[in-house]
Amino acid sequence: MRSWLDGMMNASRKFELENDCLELCRNGITWLGFVLYFAFVADAAHSAVVQQQSYVVAAQAHRLDY
């Protein structure tokens, strides 16, 4: 009876460990998703600023032609 109970406790601990690992993986994937999302947003914002600056430079160059 004791060995059966020990086996059940070990299985329970293993199950808890697997759940902890899954939880850590889920949290890691969530944080990775946030980081990638914010990197994408920052890159898009930077690209928009660079594009706007190129329009300004082009407009200034066009104005200087006249």
Contacts in CASP RR format, 6 or more apart in sequence:
PFRMAT RR
TARGET T0000
AUTHOR 0000-0000-0000
METHOD contacts of the structure
MODEL  1
MRSWLDGMMNASRKFELENDCLELCRNGITWLGFVLYFAFVADAAHSAVV
QQQSYVVAAQAHRLDY
END
